[in-house]
Amino acid sequence: MKFSESLKKNKDFHIVYNYGDSKADSYLVMYVRPNGLNENRLGISVSKKIGNSVVRHHLTRLIRESYRLSEERFHIGWDLVVVVRKRAAHATYHQIDESLLKLAGLHNLIREEI
């Protein structure tokens, strides 16, 4: 990820949960909050209720890859936390990608193409 880092600390996740804005669809919930930095920070949360570690890691990789491929379209300076819903356990890459971009669009994080 060229313009981004990962959110790793529990404290950072809770700040975004408590003070950020959220939007959801059937596969994902996205929390966003401005971070005042010159980069985005992405955090991904996949509960054990979703499935075993293979399923959870697969979903994490799908989300991270979807974000990586479209990260140049995102505005800079945001903390993003993506929470995976149970229905996403059997979703394809294209469904996850569409869901991530749709939620980013609802949060006005996508730059206008010129």
KAUR-V159346 format. One record per backbone hydrogen bond with DSSP energy under -1.0 kcal/mol. NH is the residue of the N-H (numbers start at 1). CO is the residue of the C=O. If there is no record, write none. Layout:
nh=NH co=CO
nh=NH co=CO
//
This chain:
nh=5 co=40
nh=7 co=42
nh=13 co=9
nh=14 co=10
nh=15 co=11
nh=16 co=12
nh=17 co=13
nh=18 co=14
nh=19 co=15
nh=20 co=16
nh=21 co=32
nh=23 co=30
nh=25 co=28
nh=29 co=83
nh=30 co=23
nh=31 co=81
nh=32 co=21
nh=33 co=79
nh=35 co=77
nh=40 co=3
nh=41 co=78
nh=42 co=5
nh=43 co=80
nh=45 co=82
nh=50 co=47
nh=56 co=52
nh=57 co=53
nh=58 co=54
nh=59 co=55
nh=60 co=56
nh=61 co=57
nh=62 co=58
nh=63 co=59
nh=64 co=60
nh=65 co=61
nh=66 co=62
nh=67 co=63
nh=68 co=64
nh=69 co=65
nh=70 co=66
nh=73 co=70
nh=74 co=71
nh=75 co=109
nh=79 co=33
nh=80 co=41
nh=81 co=31
nh=82 co=43
nh=83 co=29
nh=84 co=45
nh=85 co=27
nh=88 co=85
nh=89 co=86
nh=91 co=88
nh=96 co=92
nh=97 co=93
nh=98 co=94
nh=99 co=95
nh=100 co=96
nh=101 co=97
nh=102 co=98
nh=103 co=99
nh=104 co=100
nh=105 co=101
nh=106 co=102
nh=107 co=103
nh=108 co=105
nh=109 co=104
nh=111 co=73
//
